Amino acid sequence: MHSHLCRGEDLHVDERVIIAPSAGRFRPVSPEDAGPDAGRLAAGQQIGVLELPDRSRPVRSPFAGRLMGMLAHTGERVREGQPLAWLRVA
């Protein structure tokens, strides 16, 4: 049996998730600190910090792309490996 693709089924969208490198309380970078093109991320760019009992740890995107949305709220306690944000890579 030969199947036919519907319009849009062959669309390949590359999306990535930025995950928490450790447990802590998440605080995203403020829009003022994000720079002039806040929607575009460079690989290694900081998107927030995790507040730990004894220090803060930066959260950086391992990917370049367009930030599509945050998946963690300001001040939310997150666990290691939890998705924090998602982006579409070019």
KADA-V6770 format. One record per pair of residues at least 4 apart in sequence whose ideal C-beta (glycine too) atoms are under 7 Angstrom apart, sorted by the first residue. I is the first residue (numbers start at 0). J is the second residue. D is the distance in whole Angstrom. If there is no record, write none. Layout:
I:J:D
I:J:D
This chain:
4:8:4
4:9:5
12:87:7
13:87:7
13:88:5
14:85:6
14:87:5
15:62:5
15:64:7
15:85:7
15:86:6
15:88:6
16:82:4
16:85:5
17:46:6
17:58:7
17:60:5
17:83:5
17:84:5
18:80:5
18:81:6
18:82:6
18:83:6
19:25:7
19:49:6
19:58:7
19:77:5
19:78:7
19:79:6
19:80:6
19:81:5
19:83:6
20:56:7
20:58:7
20:79:7
21:49:6
21:56:6
21:79:5
22:77:7
22:78:5
22:79:5
23:49:3
23:50:5
23:51:5
23:56:7
23:77:7
24:49:7
24:50:4
24:74:6
24:76:5
25:47:6
25:49:6
25:71:5
25:75:5
25:77:5
25:83:6
26:47:6
26:48:5
26:50:6
26:73:6
26:74:7
27:46:6
27:47:4
27:69:6
27:73:6
28:32:5
28:33:5
28:45:6
28:46:6
28:47:5
30:37:6
33:37:4
38:65:6
38:66:6
39:65:6
40:44:5
40:60:5
40:63:6
40:64:6
40:66:5
40:86:6
41:63:5
42:60:7
42:61:6
42:62:6
42:63:5
43:59:5
44:59:6
44:60:5
45:57:5
45:58:7
45:59:5
46:58:5
46:59:7
46:60:6
46:84:6
47:58:5
47:83:7
48:55:5
48:56:7
48:57:6
48:58:6
49:55:7
49:56:5
49:58:6
50:55:6
51:55:7
51:56:6
58:83:6
60:86:7
62:86:6
62:88:5
63:88:7
63:89:7
64:86:4
64:87:5
64:88:4
64:89:6
65:86:6
65:87:5
66:84:6
66:86:5
67:85:5
67:86:6
67:87:6
68:84:7
68:85:6
69:83:7
69:84:5
70:82:5
70:83:6
70:84:6
70:85:6
71:75:5
71:77:5
71:81:7
71:83:5
77:81:4
77:83:7
